[in-house]
Amino acid sequence: MGTKARELVGEHADKIVELLNRALADEWLAYYQYWIGSKVVKGPMKSAVEAELVQHAADELRHADMLVMRILELGGTPILTPKRWFELTNCGYDAPEDPFVRRILEQNIKGEQCAIEVYNQIISFTKDIDPVTYNLAVQIMTDEMEHEEDLQSLLEDLENLKFLRS
């Protein structure tokens, strides 16, 4: 980390790295939840849901990369073992044990809502002390809000299928 950048973040660097590592744990678990969900999902609209899950998995992986780069810029060490993901996670992991479309969508909506809250907290903490991390968190939160909306739209479409069959 450069001298001026360290000066700007100052005493908050360790706390920011901690927040980013916790978000990184969430991103890795979200990536896997989306990826494995796309493989096992069953039911009506399977193809549309599968495509959305694959896209979201790619976004979560991109978010993980962004977080790691910022952690390194701040002089921190990113999480080095998957075991730590479960120790640091804010949002947890919901295994897709029930692969029905509705359940997969509900699990991932819950995860996105948690992620939105996590990034909102990072935004609040970094707003006046670290504009780079602030902007990063805003960018990721924007994606997470879009994911929530996409998943809720798919769930609404699934609900509407019931009415079409009545």
C-alpha positions in Angstrom: 0.0 0.0 0.0 1.3 3.4 -0.9 2.3 5.9 1.8 -0.4 8.4 1.0 -3.1 5.7 0.7 -2.0 4.3 4.1 -2.2 7.8 5.5 -5.7 8.3 4.3 -7.0 5.0 5.8 -4.7 5.2 8.8 -5.8 3.4 11.9 -8.8 1.9 10.1 -6.9 -0.3 7.8 -7.1 -3.5 10.0 -10.8 -3.1 10.6 -11.5 -2.5 6.8 -9.4 -5.6 6.0 -11.5 -7.6 8.5 -14.8 -6.4 7.0 -13.5 -7.2 3.5 -12.4 -10.7 4.5 -15.8 -11.4 6.0 -17.4 -10.2 2.8 -14.9 -12.4 0.9 -16.0 -15.4 2.8 -19.6 -14.6 1.9 -18.7 -14.2 -1.8 -17.0 -17.6 -2.0 -19.9 -19.3 -0.3 -22.4 -17.4 -2.5 -20.3 -18.4 -5.6 -20.5 -22.1 -4.6 -24.2 -21.9 -3.6 -25.1 -20.4 -7.0 -22.8 -22.7 -9.0 -24.0 -26.0 -7.3 -27.6 -24.8 -7.3 -27.4 -24.3 -11.1 -26.3 -28.0 -11.4 -29.0 -29.5 -9.2 -32.0 -27.2 -9.7 -35.3 -29.0 -10.8 -38.8 -28.0 -11.7 -40.6 -25.5 -13.9 -38.5 -22.7 -15.5 -35.4 -24.8 -14.8 -33.5 -23.5 -17.8 -34.1 -19.8 -17.0 -33.2 -20.3 -13.3 -30.1 -22.3 -14.2 -28.9 -19.5 -16.6 -29.5 -16.9 -13.9 -27.6 -18.9 -11.3 -24.6 -19.4 -13.6 -24.5 -15.6 -14.3 -24.7 -14.8 -10.6 -22.0 -17.3 -9.7 -19.7 -15.5 -12.2 -20.5 -12.2 -10.6 -19.8 -13.5 -7.1 -16.4 -14.8 -8.3 -15.7 -11.4 -9.8 -16.6 -9.8 -6.5 -14.2 -12.1 -4.6 -11.4 -11.0 -6.9 -12.2 -7.4 -6.3 -12.2 -7.9 -2.6 -8.9 -9.8 -2.6 -7.3 -7.0 -4.7 -8.4 -4.4 -2.2 -7.3 -6.4 0.8 -3.9 -6.7 -0.7 -3.8 -3.0 -1.5 -4.5 -2.3 2.2 -1.6 -4.4 3.2 -3.8 -7.2 4.5 -3.9 -11.0 3.8 -7.0 -12.4 2.2 -8.6 -15.6 3.6 -6.2 -18.4 2.7 -8.3 -21.5 3.5 -11.9 -22.5 2.7 -12.4 -23.5 6.4 -12.1 -19.8 7.3 -15.0 -19.0 5.0 -17.4 -20.7 7.5 -15.7 -19.0 10.5 -15.9 -15.5 9.0 -19.2 -15.6 7.0 -21.9 -13.0 7.7 -24.5 -14.7 5.6 -23.8 -18.4 5.9 -24.4 -21.1 3.3 -27.7 -22.8 2.4 -27.0 -26.1 0.8 -29.5 -26.8 -2.0 -30.7 -30.0 -0.4 -34.2 -29.3 -1.8 -33.4 -28.6 -5.5 -36.9 -27.4 -6.4 -36.8 -24.1 -8.3 -38.8 -22.2 -5.6 -36.6 -23.3 -2.8 -33.4 -22.5 -4.7 -34.7 -19.1 -5.5 -35.8 -18.4 -1.9 -32.4 -19.4 -0.6 -30.5 -17.2 -3.0 -32.8 -14.2 -2.4 -32.1 -14.6 1.3 -28.4 -14.6 0.6 -28.6 -11.5 -1.6 -30.6 -9.6 1.1 -27.8 -10.5 3.6 -25.1 -9.4 1.1 -26.9 -6.0 0.6 -26.9 -5.5 4.3 -23.2 -6.5 4.6 -22.1 -4.0 1.9 -24.3 -1.3 3.3 -22.4 -1.7 6.6 -19.1 -1.5 4.7 -20.3 1.6 2.9 -21.3 3.2 6.2 -18.0 2.4 7.8 -15.8 3.6 5.0 -17.8 6.6 3.7 -15.6 9.2 5.3 -12.3 7.3 5.7 -11.6 5.2 2.6 -13.2 6.3 -0.7 -11.7 3.4 -2.6 -13.2 0.7 -0.5 -16.4 2.8 -0.3 -16.7 2.9 -4.1 -15.9 -0.8 -4.3 -18.6 -1.6 -1.8 -21.1 0.6 -3.7 -20.3 -1.2 -6.9 -20.7 -4.7 -5.4 -23.9 -3.7 -3.5 -25.4 -2.5 -6.8 -24.8 -5.9 -8.3 -26.3 -7.6 -5.3 -29.4 -5.5 -5.5 -29.7 -6.4 -9.2 -29.3 -10.1 -8.3 -32.1 -9.8 -5.7 -34.4 -8.2 -8.2 -33.5 -10.8 -10.9 -34.3 -13.7 -8.5 -37.5 -12.1 -7.2 -38.7 -11.7 -10.8 -38.1 -15.3 -11.5 -39.9 -16.3 -8.3 -42.8 -14.0 -9.4 -42.8 -15.6 -12.8 -43.0 -19.1 -11.2 -45.9 -17.9 -9.1 -47.7 -16.7 -12.2 -47.4 -20.1 -13.8 -49.8 -21.4 -11.1 -52.4 -18.9 -12.2 -52.0 -19.9 -15.8 -52.7 -23.5 -14.9 -55.8 -22.7 -12.9 
